[in-house]
Amino acid sequence: MIPAPLRGLIVVTATFIGAASVVPAAAQNASAWQSDGHAATRLIAGAAVKTLDASFLRAGIEIRLDPGWKTYWRYPGDTGIPPTFDFSGSQNVKSTAVEWPAPEQFSDGAGGHSIGYVGDIILPLKVTPENTALPSTLHLTLNYAVCGTLCVPAKAALDITLNGRSTDAALLDKAERLVPKHVALGVQTDAGLAIRSVRLTGDDGKQRVVVDLTAPQSAPVNLFVEGPTPDWALPLPEPEGAANGPDRRFTFIVDGLPPGAKAKGATLTLTAVSGDHAIEVPAHLD
């Protein structure tokens, strides 16, 4: 992990006071960009979505990084700081779900690899109101690292109104398309991507996990794995054998488990990324 003195911090606060008292803000599609060091951040408002199964407000957190700078995914890999979100001050908000576009793998500069984003990234939000007839007050505190050679702190205080209307839907549409599809083990997508099997081999003293995938011919594939809780720190899976055919294999040593945890019986989350296509698959280790 990155030493504490080098850890980056961005604090984002979004507040809606009330439709009657914030009339000018009602027409906002996004807050103004606020720059701090090597990052700029804004909030994006989206339209309301109503289906037979759900009713929520679309929104997004956009982070724009200087060239050569990066931020981290929910699981940062060998080094890094995962983002944390605090929505505790919100009003007329039943729940808020953060969605994660497919990440990429890059060197951490210390011989390992990190998982995250470079350039411009939007984390989509699904905000479920308590009362859909009223505007929602979204208070968000977001902490995450922004890193180049070193990590530096950055701060932003942003305000936006979530009133269920927006003309910036295209930005959120694009970000949501980058979120991995949730599929079951063995299910192949139209893009030809599937995790066929996941198995645990070896004894307790020397275990490894073998993952067999199907991917489009000659397409590069990255595979990321997460444990059942955030305190699992599993290594990055490594490709084994041919990397160009439709059948791929990745393996990793079972390491980085919290004290007392066992791999056998655990449910892992595997994310496979190939170009613009990605899937997220739960897998139980029997």
N, C-alpha and C positions, 0 to 999 in steps of 0.2 A: 504493500500500500504506500501511497505518497506520504512522506513525513508531514506532521501537522503544520509546521511553519510554511509549507509550500502549498497547502490545500487551498483551492479556489472556492469562492463563495459568491453566489448571486442571490439576492433576495428580491422576489417579485411579489407585489401586493396589488390585487385587483379588487376594487370596491364599487358596489352599486348602492347608492343611497336611497333612490326611489324615483319612479318615473315622473312624478309630479315636480320634484325638486331638481331634476337633472335633465331638463328638456333638451339642451344642446347636445348632450352626450348620446341621446337616443338614436341619432343617425350615424354613430360611429360604426365603421366596419373593423377598425383596428386602432389601437392606441398609437401614439407617436413613438418613433424609435428613440430609445435612450442608450447612449454609448457610455461605456466605462472600460477603459483600457483596450483590450483586444476582443471585446464582445459587445454586441448590441442586441437588445431584447425588446419584444413587443408582444401584446396579446391580440388575438384575432377573434372577433365575434362571428358566430355562425347562425344558421337558421334553426328553427325548431323542427324536430322530427317526431311525427306521431304515427305509430303503427298499432296493430292489434295487440302486440306484445309489450311495447315500450313507448314512452314519451320522454324526450330529453332535448336539451339544448346543445348544439354543436359549438365548440370553441377550440382554441389552439394556443400553444405557447411557441413562439418563433424565436429561435436563437441564431444569430448570424455571427460567424467567427471570422477573424482575420486569417489570411492564408498561413498555413503552417500550424494553426492552433486547432485544438480539438476539445470535445467534451465527451462524457461517458454514457454508456448504456446502463440499464438497470443492474446488469452484472458486468463489472468493468474489466474482468480478466485478471492477468497477473498483477497489474498495478492499476491504480485509479480510484476515484471516489464516485460511487453511484449517486444519482440525484435523489433528493428526498422532497416530499410534498406535504404541506400542511394546509388543509382547508378548514381548520377548526373554527374560524371566525365567520363562516358563510351564513347567509340568511336566505330562507326559502330554498334551501338546497338539501335534498334528501341524501344524495350521494354524488361523488365525482370520480370518474374513472379516467385514468391516464392510459393512452395507447402509445405503443412504441413502434415506430418504423424500423424496418430491418437494419441492423447496424453493420459495420465493417470492422475488420481486424487490422491493426497496425502495430508497428514496433513501439515498445514503450521506452526505447533508448537505453535500457539497462539489460538487454539480452532476453527480455520476455516479450509478451504481446498483450496489448490492451484491446478492448472492444468498445466502440463508440461511434462518434459522428464527427465529420469535418464539414466546413463550408456553411451551408444554411439548412437548418433542420426545423421541422414543425412537429411538436408532440400534440396529436389530437386529444381533445377532451370531450367526454360525454357527461354533461351536467344534468342530473335528474332533479327537477324542482319538487318541493312539497306540494305546491299548488300551481298547476300549469296556467292558471288564469292570471297570475301575478308575476312581475319581473323577479329575477333572482339576484341576490347579492353574493357575488363570488369573491372571497378573500383567499388569496393563494400566497403562501410563502414557499419559495422554491430555493433549495440549496444544491449547488453542484460545482464541480471543478471545471475551470477553463485553463487548459494547459498547452504550453509550447515546449521549450526546453525546460522551463520551470512552470509551476502553477502560480497564478496570481489571483487576488480577490477582485471581484467586480460586483456592483450593486445596481439595482434598478427598482424604481417604485412606479408602477403602472396602474392606470385606471381605465376601465372599459365597462360599458353597459351591455348586459346580456338580455336583450328584449325579444329574442326569437326571430329577428330579421337581420339580413346581411346580404350584400352584393359581392362578397369576397368568397363565395362558396368554392370557386375553382381552386383556391389555395388549399383549403381543407380537403377537397376531393382528392387532390394529388397526394397529400400527406397520408390520407386514409388508405389509398391504394398501395402504399409502401408498407403498411402494417401486415405482418405475416398472417396467412390464413390459418385458422384453427382447424386442424384435421386430425383424424384418428390414426393410430399406428396402422400402416399397410395401405392407407388410402392414397391414391395417386391423383394429383390435380391435373387440370387440362393442360398445364404447362409441362407436364411430364416429371414432376417432382414428388417424391415420396420417401418416407422413412419406412423401410420394409420390416426391419426387425432390430431389436435391442436386447442384448444378452450379457449376463454377468458370467465371467469365467475365472478360474483359479480359486485358491482357498483364501481364508481370511488374511493370511500374511502377505499375499501377493495377488491381488485381484485386479482385473481390468474389465472394461466394458467395450464390447464390439458392436458397432452400429453399421448396418447395411442399408444403403440408399439406392434409389433410382433417380437419375438426373438426365437432362437433355444431353445428347451426344456432344462431346468436346466442350461443354459449358463448365466454367469453373464453379466450384461449390465451396462454401464455408459452412462449418457446423459449430454451433455453440451449445453448451449444456449447462443447466442450472439444477441445483439440488432442491429439495422440498422446502427449505427455509433459507433466508438470506445468509445465514452463518456457514453454509456450505461453500467451499471455495475450490470447486473441481477444476482440473487443468483443461486447457483447450484440447479438443480432440484433434488427432493428427491423421492425415490421409495415409492409407496403406494400400500398396499395389497400384494398379493402373488408375490414372486420373482423367482419362478421356472418354471411356466408354460409358454406357448408360448405367452399369452397375458399379457402385463405389463402396468403399469400406473405410470407416474411421475407427480408431481405437484411442482409449486413454486409460492411464493408470488410475485406480481408485485412490485418491489422495485429497487432502484438504477437508476432511469431514470434521464436524465439531465433536468434542469429547463425548464418548458413549454412543455415537451414531453408527449405524450399520448400513452398508450399501444394499444388502439383500432385503427386499421388501419395501425399499424406498421408491417413490415416484419421481422421476426426473422430467424436466422440461427441455426438449431439444428443439432448436431453431436452425433450420437449414436455409441457406440463402444462395441463390443462383441467379446472377444478373438482377433483373427487376422482379423476380419471383422469390417468394419466401413462404415457408410453412412453419407452424409451431405445433409440436406433437408431444403429448404426455406419454411416458413410457414407464411401466412398472417393472422393477428388477426382481424377477422370481428367483 
